[in-house]
Amino acid sequence: AEIHLVRAYATLNARIDEATERLERKDTATEAVHSSDELRFVLRLALYTGNVLNHSAPGRQAAGVKVSGLATLASTKATNPNGNLTTALDLIASIARDVDAEQARNLKPLLYDPLDAIKNDEPIDDVLTSLQSDMNLAQKRTKYKDLAQRLKTGIDQLKSLKIEVDRRTRDVLVSFGEKASTRDPRPFFAALLDFINSFDAVILRLDQQEAEKALEKRQNAARKRRLLRKATSKTGSDPY
C-alpha cells in the first residue's frame, strides 16, 4: 500500500491531465459537429434525397436523418438525373457539388480531425474509479492527508467537467435525432466519421472525373487545331 500511494502521488497530475484532455477532445468534437453548417447542408440533402427515393407522400416524409443510418447510403441504389444507375451516396454528393461545391469539399477538412481524435478514447470512468480508490486508501493514513485532499480536488474537478461535457454532448446527439437516454456517444461519432470519409471519397472521385473530362476536352480541341493547321498549310489558306 505504501508503494502504491507513493506511485499515486507521483502520477496524480498526469492522470488528471490525461482525463481532462479526453473530456476536452470530446467537447471539441461535439462543438465541431454542433456548429458545422457543412454537415447540416449535406444531411439536409440526404433527407431530401431519401424522401424522393422513397416516394414519400406529403405529410409522411421523414423529418430528419439518423446518423446511424447513413452507412446504408453507399449500398442504396438510385438513379441519377441522366438515368444512370448509381447509389444514394453518389447522388447526394453529386447534388452537393452542384449546389455548393465549397461546402461539400469542406465537410471532411473541418470535421475529420476532431472526430478522429476521439475515436480511440475511452470514457473517464476508469480514471475516476482509480482516483477514488487511491483517495480512500490515502484517507486511512495520516501521513497521506495532503494526497487525499489533492485526490478529492482532482476528482471533484473531473466530475464537474464531465457533467458539463456530457450534457453538451447529449444535447447535440438529441438535436441529430438520437435518444436522450444515449449514454455512450462513441457509436454516433464513429458512424459520423465513417460517413464523412465515404462522402469525401465520392467528392474526390467526382472531382477527378470532372478534371479528366476537362483534360480530354482540351486535348481534343488541341488535336483539332493541329489538324486544321496541317490542312491549311497544304492549301495555303489561313482562316485566321
LUMDREN-212279 format. One record per residue (C-alpha): residue in three letters; chain; x, y, z. Coordinates in pm, whole numbers. Example, Ala and Ser with C-alpha at 12.3 -4.5 7.8 and 13.67 -1.06 7.14 Angstrom:
BEGIN
+--------+--------+--------+--------+--------+
! residu ! chaine !      X !      Y !      Z !
+--------+--------+--------+--------+--------+
!    ALA !      A !   1230 !   -450 !    780 !
!    SER !      A !   1367 !   -106 !    714 !
+--------+--------+--------+--------+--------+
END
This chain:
BEGIN
+--------+--------+--------+--------+--------+
! residu ! chaine !      X !      Y !      Z !
+--------+--------+--------+--------+--------+
!    ALA !      A !      0 !      0 !      0 !
!    GLU !      A !    285 !    236 !     83 !
!    ILE !      A !    447 !    193 !   -259 !
!    HIS !      A !    110 !    225 !   -428 !
!    LEU !      A !     41 !    559 !   -258 !
!    VAL !      A !    386 !    689 !   -345 !
!    ARG !      A !    318 !    599 !   -708 !
!    ALA !      A !    -27 !    761 !   -686 !
!    TYR !      A !    134 !   1080 !   -557 !
!    ALA !      A !    390 !   1084 !   -839 !
!    THR !      A !    139 !   1020 !  -1117 !
!    LEU !      A !   -158 !   1222 !   -987 !
!    ASN !      A !   -117 !   1528 !  -1208 !
!    ALA !      A !    -53 !   1322 !  -1521 !
!    ARG !      A !   -364 !   1107 !  -1464 !
!    ILE !      A !   -586 !   1409 !  -1406 !
!    ASP !      A !   -437 !   1592 !  -1707 !
!    GLU !      A !   -489 !   1288 !  -1932 !
!    ALA !      A !   -853 !   1250 !  -1826 !
!    THR !      A !   -910 !   1624 !  -1871 !
!    GLU !      A !   -766 !   1606 !  -2221 !
!    ARG !      A !  -1006 !   1321 !  -2307 !
!    LEU !      A !  -1301 !   1532 !  -2197 !
!    GLU !      A !  -1174 !   1838 !  -2383 !
!    ARG !      A !  -1127 !   1637 !  -2704 !
!    LYS !      A !  -1483 !   1507 !  -2670 !
!    ASP !      A !  -1611 !   1860 !  -2612 !
!    THR !      A !  -1419 !   1988 !  -2917 !
!    ALA !      A !  -1567 !   1716 !  -3136 !
!    THR !      A !  -1916 !   1788 !  -3002 !
!    GLU !      A !  -1883 !   2160 !  -3074 !
!    ALA !      A !  -1743 !   2091 !  -3423 !
!    VAL !      A !  -2046 !   1878 !  -3507 !
!    HIS !      A !  -2289 !   2125 !  -3349 !
!    SER !      A !  -2151 !   2427 !  -3538 !
!    SER !      A !  -2093 !   2262 !  -3876 !
!    ASP !      A !  -2300 !   2429 !  -4148 !
!    GLU !      A !  -2139 !   2187 !  -4393 !
!    LEU !      A !  -2273 !   1884 !  -4207 !
!    ARG !      A !  -2625 !   2026 !  -4188 !
!    PHE !      A !  -2610 !   2112 !  -4558 !
!    VAL !      A !  -2519 !   1753 !  -4652 !
!    LEU !      A !  -2771 !   1598 !  -4412 !
!    ARG !      A !  -3050 !   1818 !  -4550 !
!    LEU !      A !  -2966 !   1688 !  -4897 !
!    ALA !      A !  -2961 !   1333 !  -4760 !
!    LEU !      A !  -3305 !   1386 !  -4608 !
!    TYR !      A !  -3446 !   1534 !  -4929 !
!    THR !      A !  -3292 !   1259 !  -5143 !
!    GLY !      A !  -3423 !    989 !  -4910 !
!    ASN !      A !  -3778 !   1125 !  -4924 !
!    VAL !      A !  -3763 !   1144 !  -5304 !
!    LEU !      A !  -3621 !    792 !  -5341 !
!    ASN !      A !  -3884 !    655 !  -5104 !
!    HIS !      A !  -4161 !    837 !  -5292 !
!    SER !      A !  -4280 !    974 !  -4960 !
!    ALA !      A !  -4616 !   1146 !  -4980 !
!    PRO !      A !  -4656 !   1495 !  -4830 !
!    GLY !      A !  -4719 !   1464 !  -4459 !
!    ARG !      A !  -4548 !   1124 !  -4444 !
!    GLN !      A !  -4197 !   1238 !  -4524 !
!    ALA !      A !  -3911 !   1178 !  -4282 !
!    ALA !      A !  -3837 !   1478 !  -4061 !
!    GLY !      A !  -3469 !   1403 !  -4014 !
!    VAL !      A !  -3176 !   1173 !  -4082 !
!    LYS !      A !  -3032 !    942 !  -3818 !
!    VAL !      A !  -2654 !    933 !  -3829 !
!    SER !      A !  -2660 !    559 !  -3755 !
!    GLY !      A !  -2845 !    505 !  -4085 !
!    LEU !      A !  -2601 !    695 !  -4307 !
!    ALA !      A !  -2392 !    383 !  -4370 !
!    THR !      A !  -2673 !    238 !  -4584 !
!    LEU !      A !  -2649 !    522 !  -4839 !
!    ALA !      A !  -2346 !    365 !  -5009 !
!    SER !      A !  -2543 !     46 !  -5080 !
!    THR !      A !  -2881 !    204 !  -5160 !
!    LYS !      A !  -2949 !    202 !  -5534 !
!    ALA !      A !  -3058 !    525 !  -5701 !
!    THR !      A !  -3087 !    678 !  -6047 !
!    ASN !      A !  -2910 !   1000 !  -6132 !
!    PRO !      A !  -3062 !   1279 !  -6349 !
!    ASN !      A !  -2905 !   1119 !  -6660 !
!    GLY !      A !  -3095 !    797 !  -6595 !
!    ASN !      A !  -2785 !    602 !  -6496 !
!    LEU !      A !  -2788 !    362 !  -6202 !
!    THR !      A !  -2584 !    485 !  -5906 !
!    THR !      A !  -2601 !    489 !  -5525 !
!    ALA !      A !  -2780 !    726 !  -5293 !
!    LEU !      A !  -2444 !    842 !  -5157 !
!    ASP !      A !  -2314 !    923 !  -5505 !
!    LEU !      A !  -2636 !   1106 !  -5585 !
!    ILE !      A !  -2620 !   1314 !  -5266 !
!    ALA !      A !  -2254 !   1400 !  -5324 !
!    SER !      A !  -2323 !   1495 !  -5685 !
!    ILE !      A !  -2610 !   1723 !  -5587 !
!    ALA !      A !  -2399 !   1874 !  -5309 !
!    ARG !      A !  -2123 !   1961 !  -5559 !
!    ASP !      A !  -2376 !   2122 !  -5792 !
!    VAL !      A !  -2549 !   2322 !  -5518 !
!    ASP !      A !  -2245 !   2432 !  -5316 !
!    ALA !      A !  -1915 !   2270 !  -5408 !
!    GLU !      A !  -1722 !   2459 !  -5139 !
!    GLN !      A !  -1939 !   2328 !  -4855 !
!    ALA !      A !  -1929 !   1977 !  -5000 !
!    ARG !      A !  -1550 !   1981 !  -5015 !
!    ASN !      A !  -1509 !   2139 !  -4670 !
!    LEU !      A !  -1705 !   1874 !  -4479 !
!    LYS !      A !  -1409 !   1645 !  -4413 !
!    PRO !      A !  -1138 !   1912 !  -4363 !
!    LEU !      A !  -1345 !   2076 !  -4088 !
!    LEU !      A !  -1474 !   1767 !  -3906 !
!    TYR !      A !  -1228 !   1484 !  -3962 !
!    ASP !      A !   -955 !   1586 !  -3713 !
!    PRO !      A !  -1177 !   1646 !  -3406 !
!    LEU !      A !  -1374 !   1326 !  -3471 !
!    ASP !      A !  -1066 !   1117 !  -3546 !
!    ALA !      A !   -901 !   1245 !  -3227 !
!    ILE !      A !  -1164 !   1080 !  -3004 !
!    LYS !      A !  -1222 !    754 !  -3189 !
!    ASN !      A !   -997 !    557 !  -2952 !
!    ASP !      A !  -1078 !    749 !  -2634 !
!    GLU !      A !  -1242 !    553 !  -2353 !
!    PRO !      A !  -1479 !    719 !  -2103 !
!    ILE !      A !  -1300 !    858 !  -1799 !
!    ASP !      A !  -1498 !    640 !  -1556 !
!    ASP !      A !  -1195 !    412 !  -1518 !
!    VAL !      A !   -980 !    709 !  -1416 !
!    LEU !      A !  -1238 !    833 !  -1165 !
!    THR !      A !  -1269 !    485 !  -1013 !
!    SER !      A !   -892 !    455 !   -981 !
!    LEU !      A !   -858 !    801 !   -825 !
!    GLN !      A !  -1144 !    729 !   -583 !
!    SER !      A !   -977 !    404 !   -475 !
!    ASP !      A !   -649 !    586 !   -414 !
!    MET !      A !   -827 !    858 !   -215 !
!    ASN !      A !   -998 !    601 !      6 !
!    LEU !      A !   -662 !    439 !     75 !
!    ALA !      A !   -487 !    771 !    140 !
!    GLN !      A !   -757 !    883 !    386 !
!    LYS !      A !   -673 !    587 !    608 !
!    ARG !      A !   -314 !    708 !    656 !
!    THR !      A !   -246 !   1035 !    834 !
!    LYS !      A !     83 !   1097 !    652 !
!    TYR !      A !   -103 !   1098 !    320 !
!    LYS !      A !   -366 !   1352 !    424 !
!    ASP !      A !   -237 !   1602 !    168 !
!    LEU !      A !   -254 !   1340 !   -109 !
!    ALA !      A !   -609 !   1251 !    -10 !
!    GLN !      A !   -711 !   1618 !    -35 !
!    ARG !      A !   -542 !   1660 !   -373 !
!    LEU !      A !   -715 !   1347 !   -498 !
!    LYS !      A !  -1052 !   1476 !   -378 !
!    THR !      A !   -996 !   1810 !   -551 !
!    GLY !      A !   -897 !   1637 !   -875 !
!    ILE !      A !  -1195 !   1402 !   -862 !
!    ASP !      A !  -1437 !   1690 !   -799 !
!    GLN !      A !  -1292 !   1890 !  -1089 !
!    LEU !      A !  -1314 !   1595 !  -1328 !
!    LYS !      A !  -1669 !   1510 !  -1224 !
!    SER !      A !  -1779 !   1871 !  -1271 !
!    LEU !      A !  -1620 !   1892 !  -1616 !
!    LYS !      A !  -1761 !   1551 !  -1713 !
!    ILE !      A !  -2114 !   1658 !  -1622 !
!    GLU !      A !  -2088 !   1969 !  -1841 !
!    VAL !      A !  -1931 !   1788 !  -2138 !
!    ASP !      A !  -2179 !   1500 !  -2116 !
!    ARG !      A !  -2470 !   1746 !  -2107 !
!    ARG !      A !  -2348 !   1934 !  -2415 !
!    THR !      A !  -2280 !   1609 !  -2598 !
!    ARG !      A !  -2624 !   1471 !  -2512 !
!    ASP !      A !  -2792 !   1792 !  -2634 !
!    VAL !      A !  -2611 !   1768 !  -2968 !
!    LEU !      A !  -2694 !   1399 !  -3010 !
!    VAL !      A !  -3061 !   1470 !  -2941 !
!    SER !      A !  -3056 !   1752 !  -3199 !
!    PHE !      A !  -2941 !   1491 !  -3453 !
!    GLY !      A !  -3224 !   1254 !  -3368 !
!    GLU !      A !  -3052 !   1030 !  -3114 !
!    LYS !      A !  -3230 !    926 !  -2795 !
!    ALA !      A !  -3186 !   1142 !  -2487 !
!    SER !      A !  -3107 !    825 !  -2293 !
!    THR !      A !  -2797 !    757 !  -2505 !
!    ARG !      A !  -2508 !    725 !  -2263 !
!    ASP !      A !  -2223 !    633 !  -2494 !
!    PRO !      A !  -2177 !    880 !  -2784 !
!    ARG !      A !  -1894 !    681 !  -2942 !
!    PRO !      A !  -2113 !    489 !  -3191 !
!    PHE !      A !  -2264 !    821 !  -3305 !
!    PHE !      A !  -1926 !    984 !  -3360 !
!    ALA !      A !  -1785 !    669 !  -3525 !
!    ALA !      A !  -2079 !    647 !  -3768 !
!    LEU !      A !  -2041 !   1015 !  -3849 !
!    LEU !      A !  -1669 !    978 !  -3913 !
!    ASP !      A !  -1729 !    680 !  -4145 !
!    PHE !      A !  -1991 !    876 !  -4338 !
!    ILE !      A !  -1765 !   1180 !  -4374 !
!    ASN !      A !  -1485 !    961 !  -4510 !
!    SER !      A !  -1722 !    790 !  -4757 !
!    PHE !      A !  -1879 !   1117 !  -4868 !
!    ASP !      A !  -1542 !   1284 !  -4920 !
!    ALA !      A !  -1415 !    985 !  -5121 !
!    VAL !      A !  -1710 !   1027 !  -5359 !
!    ILE !      A !  -1647 !   1403 !  -5385 !
!    LEU !      A !  -1282 !   1339 !  -5472 !
!    ARG !      A !  -1381 !   1078 !  -5731 !
!    LEU !      A !  -1634 !   1313 !  -5892 !
!    ASP !      A !  -1377 !   1594 !  -5895 !
!    GLN !      A !  -1124 !   1366 !  -6061 !
!    GLN !      A !  -1376 !   1251 !  -6321 !
!    GLU !      A !  -1460 !   1612 !  -6399 !
!    ALA !      A !  -1091 !   1702 !  -6428 !
!    GLU !      A !  -1032 !   1405 !  -6661 !
!    LYS !      A !  -1322 !   1511 !  -6883 !
!    ALA !      A !  -1191 !   1869 !  -6894 !
!    LEU !      A !   -845 !   1741 !  -6985 !
!    GLU !      A !   -988 !   1519 !  -7256 !
!    LYS !      A !  -1185 !   1813 !  -7394 !
!    ARG !      A !   -872 !   2030 !  -7407 !
!    GLN !      A !   -674 !   1753 !  -7571 !
!    ASN !      A !   -945 !   1703 !  -7835 !
!    ALA !      A !   -956 !   2078 !  -7901 !
!    ALA !      A !   -576 !   2088 !  -7936 !
!    ARG !      A !   -589 !   1790 !  -8172 !
!    LYS !      A !   -846 !   1965 !  -8390 !
!    ARG !      A !   -634 !   2279 !  -8404 !
!    ARG !      A !   -331 !   2078 !  -8512 !
!    LEU !      A !   -530 !   1906 !  -8785 !
!    LEU !      A !   -669 !   2240 !  -8900 !
!    ARG !      A !   -321 !   2396 !  -8915 !
!    LYS !      A !   -195 !   2094 !  -9106 !
!    ALA !      A !   -483 !   2117 !  -9351 !
!    THR !      A !   -445 !   2493 !  -9409 !
!    SER !      A !    -69 !   2463 !  -9457 !
!    LYS !      A !   -130 !   2232 !  -9754 !
!    THR !      A !   -387 !   2459 !  -9918 !
!    GLY !      A !   -208 !   2783 !  -9839 !
!    SER !      A !   -525 !   2939 !  -9693 !
!    ASP !      A !   -543 !   3055 !  -9335 !
!    PRO !      A !   -892 !   3113 !  -9193 !
!    TYR !      A !   -739 !   3311 !  -8902 !
+--------+--------+--------+--------+--------+
END
